[in-house]
Amino acid sequence: MNTPRILKKTAIALAVLVLAGCATVNISESVDQTNQELNGFTNGKLSLVQTDEQRQAMASKASEILKEPLSQAAAVELMLTHSPQFQTVLAENWAQAAQAAQSGRIHNPVFAFERLRIKDELELGRLLSFGLLDLLSFPARQGIARTQIDRAQLQLTSSVVDQVTQVRQAWVDAVAAQQAHTYAQQVFESAQTSAELGRRMQEVGNFTRLQRARQQSFYADAALNLAATRHKATATREALVRMLGLNTEQAAQLKLPDRLPDLPEAPKAASDVAKQGENRLDIRMAKQGFDANAKAQGLGNVASFLDIEAGIRYDTVFENDTGERNNKKGYELELALPIFDWGGMKRDTFNANTLAAANRLEATLRSAQSTLRESYSAYRTTYDIARHYRDEIIPLRQTIADENVLRYNGMFIGVFELLADSRDQVNVVVQAINAQADFWRADAALQATVVGKPMMVSVSGAAASAGGDAGGGH
């Protein structure tokens, strides 16, 4: 049997196999899969904008959304389709997946042609060479590539969860800061009135210098607080603008709701949260990482020893004197000899990467439930604090305010005491707003943690005094 013919047929068969089994990437299918898996985050709105027509359509959609006060859900939709920063995340993931698919493909064969003349003899040489080890390891390389593509898909899902959670929290920050600034303006106006009244009363001799200084101090503090809340409202709004990818004209159109959403009637049950967190992204990504490294280690251990190049040669020799033409057929094999480098460091690298991936998987498995418990604790604690403000502290402060109005009408307290009580009441309302914002931030973080993107929030439970006596007559 002719050996070159066998080699040629084998090469053709393997080439057909390669063309039929190469891993590919379809970004549209990847985006659709993410929309299905994360419907609670994307509501099916995730899309990669690639053409000018799509950009114009998204810009028109953004203008429609910005005509109304921006809800949290609308902010997420705007970010998913309009933000260049988020579109960068999608495009980079596409590149990562395409690179993973490329890693599973073999190198193109090399065709060499030579023309030699020796006196009256002309020789034409043709050589078609390819990496034999590439062909033999093709199934293993394809398995590694598909694992890496699956991991890129999980990475896309994780990135979407991260970006959506950040937008949700940025929206909460912006609305809460705007709401707090409104109340800070009320405190400032009250302190300003009190300071002006104190100045006039000192001028007519009804106020001591100390009493006026106290009122002026309240006014100065209120002015500082107003400036701070004004900047915070601006900073949080601009942070949201950047995340949404709005230009200057669109930023001017942006309107936020006057207040945060009300608390839900009841918090999520811990048992329900635990069930939802069974198929977590971080665990699946760690498993994919371990599988990819384990497969790469097996292939790498073989490739570190040797490399084989195979070639099919076909030469033609022309005798000018006789006019004869002779053909020569054969094959070539090239082997890299492991003389100077036995590949030990390469194998150590593969072994270390696999060991690191195994430990990363174990660490992820151990920490998964811990992060979920911590995130749920933050969620439940902030809910209880915000509800306590709503059901206990705010009603008590309102009762105190109503009683002080009656005492003022009965001339038991003066106008300064009434203004001071009004400032205290507004400060408590601001604390309640902050508690409500803490809850909605914790709610967004819990949703991310449940699907496997742990995000922690701090819990601040500053006590607000519901008591206090405006005492003192006038």
N, C-alpha and C positions, 0 to 999 in steps of 0.2 A: 504493500500500500504506500502511496506517495505521501511522505511526511509533510512537505510544504502545502499540498492540497488539503490535508487534514487541518493544518494550522489555519489556512485561509478560511475554510468552512467554519471552523470554530470561532474565528474572529468575527465573521459575518453574523453567526448565530448570537454571539454575545452582544454585538452591536444592536441587533434587533431587540434583544432583551433589555438593554440599557434604555433605548428610546421608548420602550413600552412602559417601563417601570419607574421613571424618574419622578421624584417628589416635586410638586409644584405648589405655588401659592396664589390664591385668589383673594385679593384684599376685600372685595365686595362680600364674598361669602364669610370672610373673617369678621367683618363689621356686622353682618346679619346675625352671626352666631353670638356675638357679644350683646347685641340688642335683645336677643331671646333670653340669654342667661342673666342679664342685668336689667330686665324690664322695669324693676322697681327703682333703678337708678337713672336709666336713659329714657324710659317710656317710649322706646322705639325710635328716638330722635337722633341717635348717633349716625353720623355719615361723614365720609371723607370727601372734601370739596376739591375737585381736580381741574375743573374747567371754568372759564370766565362766565359762562352762562349759569353755572351752579353758584358762583360767587355773587352774581347779581340777584339771583333768586333768594339767596340767604340774606343779602343786604335788605331786600324788600321785606322779607319775613321779620328781620330785626326791627325795621321801622314800624311794622304793625304791632309788634310786642311792646315797643317803647311808648306807644300811644297811651297805654294804661299803666297804673302803678305796678311796678315789677314784683310779682309774687316769687316765692322761692322756686317753685316748679318752672316758672317762666325764665328765671335766671339760669337754671340748669340747662334748659333747652337752648337758650341764647349762647351759652358757653360751648355746648356740644357742636353747634353748627356754625358759629360766627367767630369764635376766638382763634386767631392765628396761632397762639401759643398751644392750644389744644390740638389744632390741626397738625402742628409740628410733632406732637406726641404720636398721632396716628401714622404720619408719614415715616417717622423713625422706626416705628414698630413694623411697618411694611418692609422697610429696608432690612431690618433684623430677620424677619421671616424669609425674605428672598435670599439673604446671605446663608441662612440655615439650609434652604433648599439647594443652593449652589454647592454647598460643602459636600453634598451627597452625589455629585456628578463626577464623572471621570474626565480626565484631560483629553482634549482632542488629539487624534492621531497626527503624526508628523510625516509629511511626504518630502523626501529628498531626491533631487535629480542631479546627476553629474555627467559631464561630457569630457572624455579623455581621448587625446590623439597621441599615438605612439607610432612614428614613422608613417607607414601606409595602413595603419590599423586605427579605426575609430570605435570607441567603446562608449555606449550610453548606459548609465546605471540609474536604476529607480529603486527607492527603498520606502516602504510604508511601515512606520514603527509606532508602537503604542505601549503604554504601561500595562504589562501583564498582571502585575499585582493589583493595579486599579480595577481591572476587569474581574479578577478573582474575588476581590473584596467588595465588589459592588453591592451585593445584598446587605452586607454589614454596614456599609456607608449609607445606604438608603435608610436602614433602620435608625441609625444615629440621626440622620437628617430629619426624618419624620418626628422623632422625639423632640428635636430642637424646635421644629415648627410648632408642635403642640405646646411647647414651653413658651414660645413667642406669643401664641394665642392667649395663654394664661397671663403672660406679662401685660398684654393689651388690656385684658379684663381688669387686672389689678390697677393699671394706670388710670383707667376710666373711673373706677371706684374712688381712687385717690383724688382725682380732679373734681369729680362731682361733690365729694365730701368737702373739699376746700371751698368750693363755690357756695355750698349750703351754709357753711360756717361764716364765710365772708358776708353773705347776705344777712345773716343774723346779726353780725357785728355792726353792719352799716345801719340797719333799721334800729337796733338798740341804741346806738350812739346818737342817731338823729332824735330819737324819742327822749333820751337823757338830756340832750341839748335844749330841747323845748322846755323841759322842767327847770333846767339851770337858768334859763332866761326868766322864768317866773320868780325864782329865788332872787336873782339879781334885781329885778324890778321891785320886789318887796324890800330888799336891803337898801336900795337906792331911796325909796320913799321914807324908810325909817331914818336913814342918815340925814336926809333933807329936813325932816321934821325935828330931829334932834338939834340940828344947827339953828333952826328958827327958835326953838324953845330955849336954847342957851342964850340967844341974843336978847330975849325978853326976861331972862333971869329965872326961868322955870326948870332949867336943866343944869346940872353941874358939869364941869369939864370932863370928869370921869365918865359920866353917863353918856355924854356925846361921843367920847372916844370909843366907847364900847359899840355904839351904833355905827360909827365910822369904820371900826374894825370888821364888823359884820359885812359892811358894804365892800370893803377891800377884798375880803375873802371870797365874797360872791363874784366879784369882778374877775379874780384869778380863776375861779372854778368855771365861769362862763367862757373865758378864753380857752381853757383846757378842753372843755367839752366841745367847743366850736371846732378846734383843731382835730379832735378825735373823730367828730362827725365827718369832717372833710377827708381825713386820712383813711377811714374805713370805707367811705364812699369811693374814693379814688382806687383803693385796693380792689374793690369790687369791679370798678370800671376796667382795670387792667386785666382781671381774670376773664371778664366777658369779652375783651378785645374791642371795646368801643372806641371810636375816634372822637375828636373834639366835639363835633356836631351831635353825635349820638349821646355823648356824655352829658351834654346840656339838656337833652330830651329826657334823660333818665329820671323817673319819679319813683320814690320808695313809699311803701305803705306808712301810714301814720303810727302804727303800732305793730308789735309782734303778734303772731297768732295766739289764741287762747291755749291754755294747757289742755291736753286730752282728758277725757272724763276719768280714765283709769290708766295706770302705767302698764307696760307690757309685762307679762308674767315671766319669771325667770325660767320656768320649764319650757315655755314656748321659744324663748331666745336660745336655749341650749339645743333644742331640736333643729332650729334653723341653722345653727352653726356646725352641723355635722359634715357637710361637704365643702370645706373651707379652701379658699384659693391658696393660702400660704402653704398648707399641707400638700396640695396637689402640685404646686410649683416645686417644693422641696423633693417630692417623689420623682418628678420629671427630671430635675437636676441630677439626682442620684442615678436614675436609669441612663441618662445621656452619658454621664461620666463612666459608668460601668461598661457600657458598650464601647465607648472610645478607648477605654483601657485595654479591652480585649483586642481590638484592631491595632491599637498603637504598639502593643507588645510584639506583635508580628512584624509590623512595618519598621520597627526600630532595629531589627536584625538585618533585613535585606530589602533590596529593591530590584525588580526584574523588568527589563525592557525587552520586548519581542518585536521582530521586524520581518517583513516579507520582501525579499529582494528579487528583482527581475532585471537582468542585464542583457544588452544586445551588442555583439561585436561585429563590425563590418570590415572585411578584407578588401581593400581597394584594388589590389592586383588581380585577385581571382573573382571579386564580386560576390564572395560568399557572405552569408549572414548566419551567425550562430547566436542562439539564445541560451542564457544561463539563469536558472531558477534556484532559489534556496531561501533560507531563513537565517536570522541572527538572534542571538540571545545575549543580553548584557546584564551582568550581575554586579551590584555594588558590594565590594568585599569589605567586611567589618574588621579592618586592620587597625586603624587609628581610633575609631569610635565604635564601640560595641553597643551603643544605644542605652547604656545604663542610666544616664541622667534623664533621658526621655521617659524610660519606664518608671523611674522614680517620680517624675512629674505626674504621669498618669495615675500612679498609685496614690500619691498625695492628694490629687484632686478628687479621686474616688473616696478616699478616707474623709476628706473635708466635707464632701457632699453627704456621706453617710451620717456624720456627726451633725451636720446642719439639719438633716431630716429628723434626727432624734431630738435635737433641741427644739425644732418647730413643733413636733408632736407633744413634747412636754410642756411647752409654754402656751399652746393654743387655748386650752381651757382656762389657764390662769389669766391670760389677757382678756378673755371673754368675761370672766367673773369680775375683773377689775373694771372693765368698761360698763358692765351692767350695774355695778355698785355706784359708779359715777352718775349713770343715768337715773337710777332710783333715788339717790341722795339729792340730786339737783331737782328732781320732780317733787320730792317731799318738801324741800326748802321753798321752792316757788309756790307750791300749794299752801304752805304755812303762811307765807306773805299774803297770798290772796284771801285765805279763809280766816286768818286770825289777826295778823298785824295791821293790815290796811283797814279792816273794819274797826279795830280798836282805835287807830289813829283818827278815823273819821268821827268816832264817838267823842273822843277828846276834843276834836276841833269844834264839834257842835256844842259841847258843853261850854267851851271857852267863849264862843260867840254869845251864849246866854249870859255868861258871867260878865262879858264886856257890856252887853246891853243893860245889865243890872248894875254897872259901874263898880264891879268887884275887881276887875283888872283893867289896865290901860291899853292904849292902842299899840304900845311897843311890845307888850306881852302877847297881844293877839298876832302881831306880825311875826314875832319869834316862833310862835306855835305854828303859824302857816309855813314858815321856812322848814321847821322840823318835819312837818307832814310831807312836804314836797321831797325832802331828802329821803324819807322812808319810801316814797313812791319810786324814786330813782333806784334805791336798793332793790325794790321788788322787780323793777325792769331788768336790772343786772342778774337777778336770780332766775328770771324767766329766760333771759338770753343764755345763761349757763345751761339751763335744761335743753334748749334747742340745739346748742352746740354738742352737748352730750348725746342727744338723740341721733344727730348725724354721725357722730363717732361710733356709736353702738351699731348703727346699720352697716358701717364699713367693717367693723370688727367681726360682725356675724358672718359676713361673706369671706372673711379671711384677710382683711387689710387692717390690722390693729392700729387704732388711733386713740390716744389717750387725751383726756382733758382734765384740767385742774378744777377742783371743787372749792369754791370760796363760800363760806357760810357766815359772813359777818352779821353779828347780832344787831338788830334794830330795836331800840327801846320804844315800847308801845306806851310807856307811862310818861311821866313828866308833868310838872305843875307849872303853869304859866304864872303862878302866884304873884302877889304884889299888887297893891292898888295903885291908883294914880291920884 
